[in-house]
Amino acid sequence: MVFGLALSLGALVLISQPPQTPDQLYAGLGLFAFSFIILLTVWYNYSTVMGVLPVETRGLLFMNLVLLFVVAIEPYLLYVVAFHTPDAVGESASVLYALDLAAMNAILGGFQHVLSREDKALVPASMLRRMRSIRDVNLGFAAVFLVSILPVFWTWIGPFGMPTRILLWILTLPAG
């Protein structure tokens, strides 16, 4: 439900700022697609984990609540970044967006860690390696998003006139 809400918020932001040119139309659709891919990936990983977890502990409930919050604010932060790059608001929003993506990935990695613990026997032994690999990928992405907060990744402009921070985020999509 929260994933649908987050996608709806992204659509509302697009509707509230109708494009004036074809380039703005394409950019808005590109932003929505980027947000959609992120939220779809998080939803898929989340659904996979929750379909296997037999019980929700206090710690898992807290992680779940934080995940719901960071999923809900993802479209808002993305659109603030997009519409304010390269000014100070855009830079601040991009730091918050990187923290948001890092939190999503770290929480998903935490869920995968719970599943991959042999002593809990939540998944068949044949799946433990896969769960650990997914955990490691999620935690690796969280690290990439945290590193992207460094100021050099905002001031160093890469191809297409984009801050390198944004390019790092885009590069994580094929592996996510």
C-alpha positions, 0 to 999 in steps of 0.5 A: 500500500505504501509503495502505491502511495509513493508512486501516486505522490510522484505522479502528483508532483508531475501533475503539479508542474505541467511540462512546458516543453517536450524536453520537460515532458521527457525529463519528468517521465524519466524521473518517474521511471527512475522512481518507479524502478527504485520503488519496484525493486524495494517492493520486490525485495520486501515482498520476498522477505516478508513472504518468508518471515514467520513472525515479526519481532520488535526490531523487525517491526521498527525496521519495517516502519522506517522502511515505510517512511523512507519509501514514502518520501523517496518521490518527494526528495527525488523531485526536489533534487531534479527541480533544484539541481545545481543550487543549494536546495538541490544539494541538500535534497540530494544528500537527503535522497542519498541517505534515503536510498542508503536507508532503504538498502540497509534495511533490506539488507537487515531483513536478508540478514535475518533470513540468512541466519542458519540458527533461525532456519527460516529458509532452506539451507540451499537458499542461504547463499542466495540470501547472503548474496542479496544481503551483501548487494543491499549493504554494498548499495547502502555504502555507495549511497553513503559515499555519494554524500561526499561533497566531491560527488556533487561538485564534480560534474560528469557527462550530461552536466549531472553531478557525479552523485546522481550518476552513481545512483543511476549506475546502481539501477542495472544491478538492483 
